[in-house]
Amino acid sequence: MGESLMDIEVVYAAVDRQVLLTVQVPAGCSVRAALGLSGIAGEFPELDLASCTVGIFGKVVADPEHCLVRAGDRLEIYRPLLADPKEVRRLRAAKAARAKAS
């Protein structure tokens, strides 16, 4: 008898495009292994699947090596948010000025 497979989704949004893949993975597959099987690294070579932060339906997975996926899960690969420190300081100063004026 063959290994049972289940469908999951893997999503990633780069700055310029988004990809949603439907993938069949074996039952008992870890989150990290499912990402590897998805082929998403071929779509985005800059992704480091070994260290990227991932979640299932918006909840961060603390240990993707040992967390098992379930049928129908949507694995989300998160990229770090980048903010210009000068812009953050400018916005904070503008907010403080408005608060002081009122």
Disulfide bonds with the S-S distance in Angstrom:
none
